[in-house]
Amino acid sequence: MAAQLLVGQRVADEVKARLAVRVQDLTSQGKVPGLGTILVGDDASSARYVAMKHKDCEEIGIASFHRQLSNDVSQDELNSVIDEFNINPKVDAYLIQLPLPGHLDEVASLMKVNPDKDVDGLHPVNLGKLVMGADGPLPCTPNGILELLNFYGVKTEGSRVVIVGRGLTIGRPLSMLLTLKRPGCNATVTVVHTGTEDISFFTRQADIVIAAAGQAHLIKGSMIRSGAAVVGAGTTFVDGKLLSDLDDDVFEVAGWVTPRIGGVGPMTRAMLLENAVLAAERHYGKDR
């Protein structure tokens, strides 16, 4: 069986084209959307990812603001920059690039972010809105995965979905999003993880498997029901090489599968842009 590729870049390009129209509309009315980033240290992967976000902003007309802090910055100094972004009216939404150096308190830093400017959708206030089904910025990768599946016609409503991984950025919020009683969601969701005995018992029963454990080649073809949709959202570095949670033989069994490059990543960045534009529209509505 030749699996159909769930190419995220194709979907992300369409999302960005729609957002560019909304950005142009805001700009014509005197409101230029602004996205901010805070990067601590000189990690090459984090720096590359932040640079890609700013390139995305430039492509669709969003103003971008960046603060680069040294690896030995104090918590008070980081807090000061967070406060600056919270009160800057030109910054509609922003993020603190993770991970932070070990001497900094990630939880305390994220809690200081104004929930109304939380572009990642991971502030406790916004996660609480997600639990309630209330409007708010959705976590970028979970929302991107949902958009990707819906774009390619992979049925989620009433489907059996197994999420492998319980992390804050993907597994936990994705499980909440998929179970909401709304179009494109309404799935029956099981969350397993690396501590689950016999993960394959669950994955072989699933219509959709979403791997987000960050363990290279964790999901084998033998663990997938023939024709199922498989999303590789987890990655890890091994000997300097970025590897997927999906083993190569998954492509021989699945009906749909994300490619090794250009699957979930572009969707995450597209949803981040969408959250920034939504924040700008919300702020413009309040200011008028």
Secondary structure, DSSP 8 states (H G I E B T S, - for coil): ---EE--HHHHHHHHHHHHHHHHHHHHHTT---EEEEEEES--HHHHHHHHHHHHHHHHHT-EEEEEEE-TT--HHHHHHHHHHHHH-TT-SEEEE-S---TTS-HHHHHHHS-GGGBTTS-SHHHHHHHHHT-SS---HHHHHHHHHHHHTT---TT-EEEEE---TTTHHHHHHHHHSSSTT---EEEEE-TTSS-HHHHHTT-SEEEE-S--TT-B-GGGS-TT-EEEE--EEEETTEEEESB-GGGGGT-SEE--SSSSHHHHHHHHHHHHHHHHHHHHHHHH-
